Amino acid sequence: MIFDSEDVIANSYNARQDRLAERVIRGDILSSDGEVLATNQSGENGEVYRYYPYGSMFSHAVGFSTHGKAGLELTANYYLLTSNANILERTTNALQEKKNQGDTVITTLDYNLQSTAYYAMGNARGAVVVLEPDTGKILAMVSKPDFNPNDMETVWQTVEAAGADGDSILLNRTTQGLYPPGSTFKVLTALEYMRENPDWETYAYTCQGEGVFNNVAIHCYNSTQHGEVSLQDSVAFSCNTSFSNMGTSLDMERFHGLCEEFLFNESLPYGGNYNRSSFVLNEESDKSLIPQTVIGQGDTQITPLHNAMIMATIANGGVMMKPYMVQEIRNYEGVGVKRFHPSAYRRILTTGESKELSELLEGVVNYGTGSALHSDSYSVAGKTGTAEFNSKGQSHSWFVGFSNVENPDIVVSVVIEDADSSGVRAVQVAHQIFEAYYH
């Protein structure tokens, strides 16, 4: 009762929170740089309604509070309906049967990065999430298709009319969208190979653009022949045949354990709604499943947030931080009530492994598939990915990586669904975000 009461009351499933609204006016939600993301306005008849100044731009991160609740309107509901106004003011309001003003929630969201990610995606479907690797702060969270939280009546009518064939506009793809990771998964395949082969720096393979592994034909993108490649070249060029060659030599039980260390099939240390990523391959699996799985195809699925957390672990010297989106609670007059601080989940990599992986990922940008991200102003390390999702060869476009490699600033995770149809590529979106951050 003493130590856990606030957590129990603040739990988004606790129906008692709705009673707080009978005596408290819902508080505002602000970005970290002071932009109002959610507030209250009065209509012509004096009725108070919730207003979102930026409409759909923050729709999935901030959420909505009518026709149910979602996003921060749900997870921060307790704080929004708690008033820490001056005690005399609260006492006076209680005697006059007036409502007190709820507290203000200050988020970690950065307006500049959020708006950049939002407009960079255009009309493409997919998701973007931006993290600080050393704190876990979520600086941007965009999911498309989106919706206008100022008109939830119309939104619900649209969702109900669309039924199962709808665009799932209420689904937050950053935390709940499950996608094949494509070549971004090769980071973990490379790590397992390095752990099983201390002499990995001597690795060499001759890529002819295609090959057969465990009776499965594997092709590099456009059947490109990469020639003789090292492990670093294999990562930089995203060589499918080289990775399938590596994958067939791995201990699948150990590899399964490594993936679970990185929280596949496990709960994420995140307070919002999310879906678990999945990795099903183990030592009992059919060997023919290995060549596709180790290059990020097969049955493996991951959310953009989880992919960002894996990359953030590498950027942060091997320590995974807990991602969060609320950094402070203030009363309506701006007086601080509570601060939320960064919290480490656990160490997953050694500092040596983190440094080695960072160097491999830097090659992707310096001379590999992510060269469009190369900049003279800042360094970038990361992994591109093309994830096929049907037999027609249609694919999602991925990028996940971090900037300022020696002392990382931000991690960016982008997935663009069916990229050929939209013409938008994940690398293009990531480039605009990095440019916005530094310039």
HELIX and SHEET records of a PDB file:
HELIX    1   1 SER A    5  ALA A   10  1                                   6    
HELIX    2   2 GLN A   17  LEU A   20  1                                   4    
HELIX    3   3 GLY A   55  PHE A   58  5                                   4    
HELIX    4   4 SER A   59  VAL A   62  1                                   4    
HELIX    5   5 LEU A   72  THR A   75  1                                   4    
HELIX    6   6 ASN A   77  LEU A   80  1                                   4    
HELIX    7   7 ILE A   87  LEU A   95  1                                   9    
HELIX    8   8 TYR A  111  MET A  121  1                                  11    
HELIX    9   9 PRO A  149  ASP A  151  5                                   3    
HELIX   10  10 MET A  152  ALA A  162  1                                  11    
HELIX   11  11 GLY A  163  ASP A  165  5                                   3    
HELIX   12  12 ARG A  173  GLN A  176  1                                   4    
HELIX   13  13 GLY A  182  PHE A  185  5                                   4    
HELIX   14  14 LYS A  186  GLU A  196  1                                  11    
HELIX   15  15 TRP A  200  THR A  202  5                                   3    
HELIX   16  16 TYR A  221  SER A  223  5                                   3    
HELIX   17  17 LEU A  231  PHE A  237  1                                   7    
HELIX   18  18 ASN A  240  GLY A  247  1                                   8    
HELIX   19  19 MET A  252  GLU A  261  1                                  10    
HELIX   20  20 LYS A  287  LEU A  289  5                                   3    
HELIX   21  21 ILE A  290  THR A  293  1                                   4    
HELIX   22  22 PRO A  304  ALA A  315  1                                  12    
HELIX   23  23 THR A  351  TYR A  367  1                                  17    
HELIX   24  24 SER A  371  LEU A  373  5                                   3    
HELIX   25  25 ALA A  419  SER A  422  1                                   4    
HELIX   26  26 ALA A  426  TYR A  438  1                                  13    
SHEET    1   A 2 VAL A  24  ILE A  25  0                                        
SHEET    2   A 2 ASN A 100  GLN A 101  1                                        
SHEET    1   B 6 VAL A  48  TYR A  51  0                                        
SHEET    2   B 6 VAL A  36  SER A  42 -1                                        
SHEET    3   B 6 ILE A  29  LEU A  30 -1                                        
SHEET    4   B 6 THR A 104  THR A 107  1                                        
SHEET    5   B 6 VAL A 326  ARG A 330 -1                                        
SHEET    6   B 6 GLY A 336  ARG A 339 -1                                        
SHEET    1   C 5 ILE A 138  LYS A 144  0                                        
SHEET    2   C 5 GLY A 126  LEU A 131 -1                                        
SHEET    3   C 5 VAL A 411  ILE A 416 -1                                        
SHEET    4   C 5 SER A 395  SER A 403 -1                                        
SHEET    5   C 5 VAL A 380  GLU A 388 -1                                        
SHEET    1   D 2 TYR A 205  CYS A 207  0                                        
SHEET    2   D 2 GLY A 227  VAL A 229 -1                                        
SHEET    1   E 2 GLU A 210  PHE A 213  0                                        
SHEET    2   E 2 VAL A 216  HIS A 219 -1                                        
SHEET    1   F 2 VAL A 319  MET A 321  0                                        
SHEET    2   F 2 ALA A 344  ARG A 347 -1                                        
END                                                                             
